[in-house]
Amino acid sequence: MRSLLFVPGDSERKLEKGFAAGADVVIVDLEDSVAPQNKAAARDIAARFIVERRGQTRSAIYVRVNDLSTGLTDNDLAALVPAKPDGIMLPKSNSGQDVQQLAAKLRVREAENGLADGVTKILPIITETPAGVLAAATYAGTSARLAGLTWGAEDLSAAIGARSARDGQGRYTDVFRLARTMTILAAGAAEVAAIDTVFPGFRDMAAFSAECTEAERDGFTGKMAIHPDQVPVINAAFTPSSEAVQQSASIVAAFKAAGNPGVVGIDGKMYDRPHLRLAERLLARARVAGVFA
């Protein structure tokens, strides 16, 4: 999952654009982008659109449901699981227990619709509440459905009363840098993908591209988008370069040729086991992106 594009579930026009945007994942949104009075209509529109248009996109399809505290989640699942989405995005997840609760609900819905147990993955947003940030370490081992972890700043900002998540230079302030960091560490502990949050200024492509580059450098493997124009920028930033792939392949090959030792030397430089692990991770990403066989 490099690019994950949000699309409002109550707009067929935007759904059509989203399905054609080339994102690795289209997130059909039933939460923030849908007004309360449109929730029921959004479920119907989204479910019908997914069923009718699924064959017209290569993107995986996730649905962002309303969070567990709203009382709307069950209705969302009842309407959308029959459409066989690839996954569910869970907003305002407070801990790994919320993932387990959603997993139990999905198991019932899958059985009701003749789907294989566990086929629907879960991607929680883990930093939208103070409790969620503090519980970031609780996701490891929660469910085989867990596809990744991601974070968000806007809801957390509202929850703690922060006037802005960024300073005058556009950098995240300390609280939000902590939330970002906790997401990377929690994803690493759970051995799942770390997905960076959205960049609201979709017309500022220079700043957006820089943020993508920094996210990839720090360990994120993908980023969420709010506009189709952001998708190619994300895909480029999170696809390993040919130079990085070549170097990583050389490291893996050197360890294999030497009988898998603790350290190898390549062109006068020493590489140890952490370098091997990093190279293997990059090559795995390259395979998924289709730039390494």
C-alpha positions as MATLAB code, in Angstrom:
seq = 'MRSLLFVPGDSERKLEKGFAAGADVVIVDLEDSVAPQNKAAARDIAARFIVERRGQTRSAIYVRVNDLSTGLTDNDLAALVPAKPDGIMLPKSNSGQDVQQLAAKLRVREAENGLADGVTKILPIITETPAGVLAAATYAGTSARLAGLTWGAEDLSAAIGARSARDGQGRYTDVFRLARTMTILAAGAAEVAAIDTVFPGFRDMAAFSAECTEAERDGFTGKMAIHPDQVPVINAAFTPSSEAVQQSASIVAAFKAAGNPGVVGIDGKMYDRPHLRLAERLLARARVAGVFA';
ca = [
       0.000    0.000    0.000;
       1.748    3.117   -1.242;
      -1.136    5.463   -2.060;
      -4.496    5.396   -0.263;
      -7.050    7.825   -1.705;
     -10.089    8.994    0.270;
     -13.311    9.329   -1.741;
     -16.671   10.444   -0.273;
     -19.105    7.542   -0.282;
     -22.119    9.694   -1.125;
     -20.860   11.006   -4.489;
     -20.910    8.741   -7.546;
     -18.997   11.358   -9.522;
     -16.143   11.447   -7.002;
     -16.218    7.672   -6.610;
     -15.802    7.309  -10.370;
     -12.806    9.663  -10.348;
     -11.324    7.910   -7.339;
     -11.602    4.463   -8.875;
      -9.723    5.727  -11.950;
      -6.972    7.589  -10.074;
      -4.445    4.744   -9.982;
      -4.176    4.577   -6.200;
      -3.096    1.326   -4.615;
      -6.109    1.638   -2.316;
      -9.346    3.588   -2.680;
     -10.860    4.404    0.708;
     -14.612    4.828    0.298;
     -15.470    7.198    3.127;
     -18.621    6.970    5.222;
     -17.232    9.096    8.049;
     -15.890   12.672    7.997;
     -16.674   13.548    4.374;
     -20.327   12.502    4.703;
     -22.825   14.746    6.499;
     -24.904   13.086    9.252;
     -28.104   13.341    7.223;
     -26.420   11.588    4.267;
     -25.042    8.534    6.096;
     -27.808    6.144    5.015;
     -27.704    7.333    1.418;
     -23.901    7.057    1.393;
     -24.084    3.406    2.447;
     -26.450    2.600   -0.421;
     -24.496    4.586   -3.013;
     -21.122    3.192   -1.924;
     -22.274   -0.433   -1.753;
     -23.909   -0.294   -5.174;
     -20.934    1.485   -6.734;
     -18.421   -1.031   -5.374;
     -20.450   -3.970   -6.662;
     -21.002   -2.446  -10.097;
     -17.573   -0.886  -10.694;
     -15.146   -3.173   -8.881;
     -13.982   -4.749  -12.135;
     -13.074   -1.329  -13.533;
     -10.243   -0.595  -11.074;
      -7.011   -2.288  -10.055;
      -7.149   -0.529   -6.695;
      -7.901   -2.407   -3.520;
     -11.097   -1.096   -1.940;
     -11.335   -0.189    1.721;
     -14.288    1.434    3.469;
     -13.838    3.940    6.287;
     -16.731    3.262    8.611;
     -17.923    5.505   11.422;
     -16.070    4.886   14.670;
     -17.257    2.445   17.305;
     -18.508    5.134   19.693;
     -21.053    6.532   17.201;
     -23.441    3.578   17.126;
     -23.246    3.680   13.316;
     -20.577    1.042   12.729;
     -22.923   -1.942   12.648;
     -25.154   -0.308   10.029;
     -22.077    0.557    7.961;
     -20.870   -3.045    8.065;
     -24.316   -4.462    7.337;
     -24.525   -2.367    4.176;
     -20.929   -2.652    2.933;
     -19.612   -6.116    3.821;
     -21.970   -7.705    1.222;
     -20.111   -5.600   -1.385;
     -16.935   -7.516   -0.438;
     -14.490   -4.671    0.256;
     -10.870   -5.681    0.738;
     -10.701   -3.939    4.066;
     -12.228   -1.637    6.641;
     -10.568    1.528    7.911;
     -11.398    2.101   11.573;
     -11.222    5.750   12.649;
     -10.606    6.929   16.220;
      -9.263    3.559   17.304;
      -8.397    3.797   20.997;
      -6.424    0.551   21.336;
      -5.905   -2.921   19.998;
      -9.153   -3.890   21.723;
     -11.049   -1.793   19.194;
      -9.443   -3.800   16.388;
     -10.470   -7.019   18.124;
     -14.022   -5.728   18.527;
     -14.211   -4.811   14.837;
     -12.703   -8.184   13.895;
     -15.464   -9.953   15.813;
     -18.114   -7.916   14.018;
     -16.522   -8.681   10.661;
     -16.438  -12.383   11.394;
     -20.207  -12.383   11.870;
     -20.858  -10.313    8.740;
     -18.561  -12.481    6.643;
     -20.367  -15.619    7.773;
     -23.741  -14.051    6.999;
     -22.587  -13.226    3.467;
     -20.787  -16.459    2.647;
     -17.332  -14.897    2.773;
     -14.207  -16.622    4.024;
     -13.370  -15.917    7.647;
     -10.708  -13.201    7.857;
     -10.869  -12.085    4.235;
     -11.663   -8.473    5.217;
      -8.591   -6.623    6.501;
      -8.484   -3.815    9.071;
      -6.541   -0.537    8.911;
      -7.024    1.538   12.083;
      -6.277    5.229   12.551;
      -4.586    5.109   15.948;
      -3.870    8.725   16.981;
      -7.158   10.589   16.663;
      -7.754   10.520   20.434;
      -5.336   11.066   23.324;
      -6.095    7.530   24.535;
      -5.243    6.192   21.098;
      -1.794    7.812   21.076;
      -1.023    6.462   24.539;
      -2.158    2.944   23.548;
      -0.130    2.683   20.338;
       1.810   -0.305   21.651;
      -1.325   -2.458   22.045;
      -1.813   -3.447   18.376;
       0.861   -6.120   18.064;
      -0.741   -9.555   17.919;
      -4.314   -8.283   18.043;
      -5.610   -9.790   14.793;
      -4.407  -11.472   11.621;
      -6.673   -8.988    9.826;
      -4.403   -6.066   10.718;
      -3.045   -4.692    7.433;
      -1.255   -1.623    8.750;
      -1.461    1.341   11.095;
      -1.987    4.971   10.222;
      -2.430    8.247   12.046;
      -4.277   11.538   11.860;
      -3.746   15.028   13.229;
      -7.033   16.878   12.763;
      -9.210   14.932   15.203;
      -6.392   14.823   17.753;
      -6.017   18.581   17.441;
      -9.706   19.022   18.252;
      -9.541   16.516   21.103;
      -6.704   18.284   22.925;
      -7.627   21.863   21.991;
      -4.568   22.588   19.862;
      -5.145   25.587   17.597;
      -2.871   24.091   14.957;
      -0.968   20.880   14.400;
       1.844   22.735   12.610;
       4.115   25.665   13.397;
       4.731   28.756   11.280;
       7.157   26.858    9.058;
       4.654   24.097    8.364;
       6.335   21.544   10.617;
       4.324   19.427   13.044;
       4.512   20.599   16.646;
       5.759   18.269   19.386;
       2.476   16.523   20.229;
       1.827   15.634   16.606;
       5.413   14.590   15.953;
       4.965   12.228   18.887;
       1.765   10.787   17.363;
       3.563   10.310   14.050;
       6.522    8.632   15.740;
       4.313    6.345   17.801;
       2.618    5.164   14.607;
       5.908    4.158   13.001;
       7.051    2.349   16.147;
       3.692    0.642   16.688;
       3.624   -0.573   13.081;
       7.145   -1.901   13.448;
       6.214   -3.725   16.651;
       3.138   -5.226   14.966;
       5.108   -5.998   11.790;
       2.587   -4.251    9.553;
       2.718   -1.310    7.152;
       3.108    2.215    8.532;
       0.948    4.639    6.529;
       1.489    8.404    6.794;
      -1.409   10.803    7.230;
      -2.940   13.177    4.689;
      -1.486   16.499    3.554;
      -4.385   18.998    3.475;
      -2.848   21.552    1.087;
      -3.386   19.522   -2.069;
      -2.417   22.420   -4.358;
       1.024   22.848   -2.762;
       2.715   20.000   -4.577;
       6.252   21.051   -3.639;
       5.533   20.864    0.086;
       3.548   17.686   -0.403;
       6.354   16.002   -2.311;
       8.847   16.999    0.387;
       6.603   15.524    3.077;
       6.307   12.256    1.117;
      10.089   12.064    0.809;
      10.542   12.611    4.531;
       7.891   10.030    5.386;
       9.558    7.368    3.221;
      12.942    8.216    4.742;
      11.589    7.760    8.259;
      10.019    4.343    7.675;
       6.515    4.927    6.351;
       5.692    2.729    3.371;
       2.711    4.692    2.079;
       0.631    7.837    2.490;
      -3.024    8.759    2.388;
      -4.342   11.233   -0.191;
      -7.333   13.536   -0.357;
      -7.095   14.408   -4.065;
      -6.373   12.285   -7.170;
      -3.516   14.629   -8.160;
      -1.618   13.516   -5.052;
      -1.631    9.839   -6.049;
       1.223    9.840   -8.629;
       3.403   11.880   -6.274;
       2.881    9.332   -3.508;
       3.466    6.370   -5.803;
       6.736    7.868   -7.015;
       7.981    8.714   -3.521;
       7.224    5.291   -2.053;
       8.455    3.196   -4.982;
      12.101    2.230   -4.341;
      14.490    3.739   -6.880;
      16.443    1.530   -9.250;
      19.642    2.514   -7.430;
      18.210    1.511   -4.057;
      16.937   -1.768   -5.468;
      20.319   -2.556   -7.022;
      22.184   -1.790   -3.806;
      19.763   -3.833   -1.693;
      19.958   -6.770   -4.089;
      23.759   -6.621   -3.880;
      23.661   -6.747   -0.088;
      21.284   -9.719   -0.053;
      23.358  -11.539   -2.662;
      26.597  -10.906   -0.767;
      25.209  -12.375    2.448;
      23.895  -15.402    0.581;
      27.191  -15.986   -1.250;
      29.138  -15.765    2.021;
      26.975  -18.354    3.747;
      24.779  -15.889    5.651;
      27.419  -14.561    8.093;
      27.081  -11.726   10.583;
      29.012   -9.231    8.461;
      30.033   -8.901    4.804;
      32.235   -6.465    2.935;
      31.141   -4.838   -0.337;
      33.414   -2.394   -2.172;
      35.334   -1.552    0.978;
      32.263   -1.060    3.194;
      31.057   -3.345    5.960;
      27.415   -4.428    6.166;
      25.915   -6.243    9.157;
      22.599   -7.958    9.882;
      20.540   -4.751   10.279;
      21.682   -3.702    6.809;
      20.531   -7.077    5.486;
      17.128   -6.709    7.132;
      16.720   -3.202    5.693;
      17.691   -4.445    2.227;
      15.195   -7.310    2.443;
      12.423   -4.926    3.472;
      13.167   -2.587    0.568;
      13.187   -5.443   -1.935;
       9.847   -6.673   -0.568;
       8.385   -3.223   -1.199;
       9.932   -3.176   -4.661;
       8.294   -6.490   -5.534;
       4.884   -5.227   -4.512;
       5.436   -2.079   -6.571;
       6.418   -4.209   -9.562;
       9.964   -2.862   -9.920;
      11.789   -5.991   -8.745;
      11.120   -9.604   -9.629;
];
